Amino acid sequence: MIKKIFKTKKEKGEGKNRVEWRKRFWLAAYIVPYEICMYKNKIKAQQYENRAQAKQTSYAYKSTSADENRRTNLYAMSAVGTSASFDVLGVPLLRVKLYLTSVYISLYTLHFAVKHQNKVSLLVRAILMLISGPKFSHQAYTCTW
């Protein structure tokens, strides 16, 4: 794709050439960064896959459910790294989504605490959650920190 953009066409007339190069410049301005991003993500995906294969061989003698989960997570990460659309300014989209979800939950808890002002401890909890981000306890199904 990049090679096609920079191929020169021999045409007569200075104006035609100038227009052709202008078209090629704008194509390059949009396509080259995209292709670089795709190439970087292919390398990342390959690295995750290599790590997953290394983990598989090292855990081959002892396979438990925790090891299976680790392998599954590594393969999931390698799948996420394959597309350029999963990156937001160099940060994986999954991480951005998780961060935004935690901020939303924190703001909702803060709104609830302000609405019911007699519960001061809830307000303190909401402020702490805004700072640190929520972690969910599996037993109580509530946000704790």
C-alpha positions in Angstrom: 0.0 0.0 0.0 2.8 2.5 0.9 4.8 1.6 -2.2 1.8 2.3 -4.4 1.4 5.8 -3.0 5.0 6.8 -3.8 5.2 5.3 -7.3 5.7 8.1 -9.8 3.7 8.4 -13.0 5.4 10.0 -16.0 3.0 12.6 -17.3 3.5 15.6 -19.5 2.8 19.0 -18.0 3.9 20.4 -14.7 0.3 21.0 -13.4 -0.8 17.3 -13.7 2.3 16.2 -11.8 1.7 18.7 -9.0 -1.9 17.5 -8.6 -0.8 13.9 -8.6 1.8 14.5 -5.9 -0.7 16.5 -3.8 -3.1 13.5 -3.9 -0.3 11.1 -3.0 0.7 13.4 -0.1 -2.7 13.3 1.5 -3.1 9.6 0.9 0.3 9.1 2.7 -0.7 11.4 5.5 -3.7 9.2 6.3 -2.5 5.7 5.3 1.1 5.6 6.5 0.3 6.3 10.2 -2.5 3.6 10.0 -0.1 1.0 8.5 2.6 1.8 11.1 0.0 1.3 13.8 -1.1 -2.0 12.3 2.5 -3.1 12.1 3.2 -2.3 15.7 0.0 -4.1 16.8 1.0 -7.2 14.8 4.3 -7.2 16.6 2.5 -6.8 20.0 0.2 -9.7 19.1 3.2 -11.9 18.2 4.9 -11.1 21.5 1.7 -12.0 23.5 1.5 -15.2 21.5 5.1 -16.1 22.1 4.6 -15.4 25.9 1.5 -17.6 25.8 3.4 -20.4 24.1 6.2 -20.1 26.6 3.8 -20.2 29.5 2.1 -23.3 28.0 5.4 -25.2 27.8 6.5 -24.2 31.3 3.1 -25.2 32.8 2.8 -28.4 30.7 3.9 -30.6 33.6 1.3 -29.1 36.1 -2.0 -28.0 34.7 -4.6 -26.6 37.1 -7.6 -24.4 36.5 -5.5 -21.3 37.5 -3.0 -22.1 34.8 -5.8 -22.6 32.2 -7.2 -19.1 33.2 -3.7 -17.6 32.7 -3.4 -19.1 29.3 -6.9 -18.0 28.3 -6.1 -14.4 29.4 -2.9 -14.4 27.4 -4.7 -15.5 24.3 -7.4 -12.9 24.9 -4.7 -10.2 25.2 -3.1 -11.4 21.9 -6.5 -11.1 20.2 -7.0 -7.6 21.5 -3.6 -6.5 20.2 -4.3 -7.5 16.6 -6.4 -4.5 15.4 -5.4 -0.8 15.3 -8.9 0.2 16.4 -8.2 -1.3 19.9 -5.7 1.4 20.7 -6.6 4.8 22.1 -3.5 7.0 22.2 -1.3 4.0 22.7 -3.5 2.6 25.6 -5.6 -0.6 24.9 -9.3 0.1 24.6 -10.1 -2.5 27.2 -8.1 -0.7 29.8 -9.8 2.6 28.8 -13.2 1.0 29.1 -12.4 -0.4 32.6 -11.1 3.0 33.8 -14.2 4.9 32.4 -16.5 2.3 34.1 -14.8 2.8 37.4 -15.1 6.5 37.1 -18.8 6.2 36.2 -19.4 3.9 39.3 -17.5 6.4 41.5 -19.5 9.3 40.3 -22.8 7.5 40.7 -21.9 6.6 44.3 -20.9 10.2 44.9 -24.3 11.4 43.5 -26.1 8.9 45.8 -24.1 10.1 48.8 -24.9 13.8 48.1 -28.6 12.9 47.6 -28.7 11.1 51.0 -26.6 13.6 53.0 -27.1 11.8 56.4 -24.8 9.0 55.2 -21.4 10.7 55.5 -19.4 7.5 55.4 -20.8 6.8 51.9 -19.5 10.2 50.8 -16.1 9.4 52.2 -16.2 6.1 50.4 -17.1 7.7 47.1 -14.2 10.2 47.3 -11.8 7.4 48.1 -13.2 5.4 45.2 -12.7 8.4 42.9 -9.0 8.5 43.9 -8.2 4.8 43.8 -10.9 3.3 41.6 -13.3 0.6 42.8 -12.4 -3.0 43.4 -15.3 -5.4 43.7 -15.5 -7.9 46.5 -17.1 -11.2 45.4 -18.7 -11.9 48.8 -20.7 -8.7 49.5 -21.3 -7.6 45.8 -20.5 -4.0 46.8 -17.8 -1.7 45.8 -15.0 -1.6 48.4 -11.4 -0.3 48.4 
